[in-house]
Amino acid sequence: MQKQKTIWGKYEGKAAQIIRCEGGYCALQMEHLPGGWLIRQEKKAEIAAQLIVDQSTAVQSLSDAQIYQTGRSAVLHILPAMPPKPVVLRSNKKVSIRPHQTLRIYLAVPLYIQLYYKQVENDNLLCDYETERLSDTWFGEPDSGTPAFTVGSRFGLQPEELAVQQHEIIVPVNIHNASTQLLDLQRLLIHVELMNLYQLGDKLVADMGTIEFKGQEQVGHVNFSTDKALHGTNPTLIGKARQTANRNILGHSFHFIKQMTQL
């Protein structure tokens, strides 16, 4: 059985071998066949202690697996991804940001496992799997809000406070109050689907999301970038944002900042 320290990357399917991948509550078994792949997913009752990928001799049939016809290539790429929808953080602490001040917080978001065949391109994405089920929620007004996932109330002022698990991504967020009003943080919508992922040691860290609040009746601003102090000079990009276009947001930021001050 072969194991590697970092599970993300390229694998070669071999005859009579199964590639096994586990993370969070998700376990996958993948076997290459002439012309495609068999992929079997199992949802575990208990969380995996660590992320693993290994290749071993096939000892069981994957007859109940899903068949993917992909062509002759035996190459499979296993990569991390953010959830496909924004996430909502609900603060259970009293958090106030005075005018012209910036607060940085960190939260942990369960990753998705993506499988690509042959090469990493959108057209070659086979499937992706959640490592932990997140509850659906709605953010904003009934007729103009945003569908999202909820990540509860867990956040920290330093990454170490989170006690991040192996299947979770550290998400740093700057909230800048550019207004003359006091900003009370109660609910926060974060567009994680617009964030890239970086490998920092044994941790996955997302782009820094920077949110600017200009006041109740003004459009806010959100952008995403790396931070040298956190990500380093040349961070290793391990997963691209699900949506690479329009990573600078104007309209959405107003809705969720407004919602935060009204609740």
C-alpha positions, -999 to +999 in steps of 0.1 A: +000+000+000+015+034-011+007+065+008+019+101+004+019+131+027-002+154+005-031+136-011-039+162-037-025+157-072-022+133-101-027+095-099-023+067-125-050+040-126-035+005-128-051-028-136-066-046-107-059-017-083-083+005-064-075+041-054-091+048-021-097+084-007-111+093+026-118+127+042-144+139+067-175+116+064-167+107+028-150+076+015-143+070-022-131+039-041-120+044-077-110+017-102-098+024-138-113+002-165-107+003-203-124+035-214-134+049-180-136+047-142-157+030-116-163+053-086-180+042-054-189+066-026-197+057+010-208+081+036-191+072+069-209+073+103-177+087+120-154+114+108-120+103+094-091+112+116-071+124+086-072+128+048-057+098+030-053+085-005-037+051-012-036+025-040-040-012-032-047-044-050-084-048-056-099-072-031-136-065-036-159-058-065-171-023-072-202-036-090-224-011-073-201+018-083-211+045-108-196+041-143-179+071-160-169+067-196-139+090-201-117+075-229-083+058-229-065+080-203-058+063-170-049+096-152-070+108-123-066+141-105-078+144-069-082+181-058-099+201-030-126+226-036-148+250-018-186+244-014-206+254-045-226+281-026-217+309-002-216+302+035-232+321+063-216+327+097-238+336+126-219+353+154-228+341+189-206+368+204-210+406+206-188+419+179-187+457+170-164+474+146-159+511+151-158+535+121-126+533+100-114+501+118-108+466+104-115+433+120-099+400+107-116+368+115-109+331+106-135+304+100-132+267+090-152+254+060-155+217+051-139+210+017-153+191-013-132+164-031-131+169-069-122+142-094-108+151-129-098+127-156-069+132-179-062+168-170-076+196-148-101+214-169-137+223-164-149+199-191-130+171-175-146+173-140-161+139-133-178+147-100-173+162-066-182+150-031-189+168+002-168+157+031-193+170+056-230+179+051-238+216+055-273+228+062-290+249+035-300+284+044-312+317+028-296+350+033-313+384+028-348+393+017-372+366+005-374+379-031-337+391-035-316+370-011-290+344-017-291+306-012-262+295+009-249+270+034-247+277+072-214+271+090-227+279+125-210+303+148-175+289+150-148+315+142-116+328+157-094+359+158-064+337+151-062+305+130-050+285+160-083+291+178-102+270+153-085+237+159-090+230+122-096+194+112-080+177+083-110+181+060-115+218+067-102+249+050-091+280+069-109+310+055-096+345+065-119+375+062-112+412+067-142+434+076-134+470+071-158+496+084-153+526+060-184+544+073-191+567+102-215+542+118-208+515+143-210+481+126-225+453+147-215+419+133-244+393+136-246+374+103-220+373+076-223+360+040-190+348+025-187+340-011-163+310-007-171+298-043-150+327-055-119+318-034-088+300-045-072+274-022-035+272-012-014+245+004+004+259+034+023+230+051-004+205+061-032+231+060-054+244+033-059+282+034-083+302+011-079+336-004-083+365+020-118+379+016-119+417+022-153+433+029-158+470+029-188+486+046-196+521+035-229+526+052-265+515+052-275+532+020-243+527+000-231+498-021-204+478-003-174+461-019-158+427-016-126+414-032-103+384-029-065+382-028-036+366-010-019+382+020+019+380+022+020+377+060-005+348+059+000+330+026+037+337+021+055+353-010+047+325-035+019+303-021+012+270-037-022+271-055-038+238-050-074+245-061-090+272-082-122+291-074-153+274-087-162+308-103-132+327-116-152+356-132-164+386-113-143+381-081-148+418-072-184+421-060-203+454-055-240+446-052-239+415-030-218+431-003-244+458+003-271+432+009-252+412+035-237+442+053-272+457+055-286+425+068-259+423+095-268+457+110-305+451+109-307+417+127 
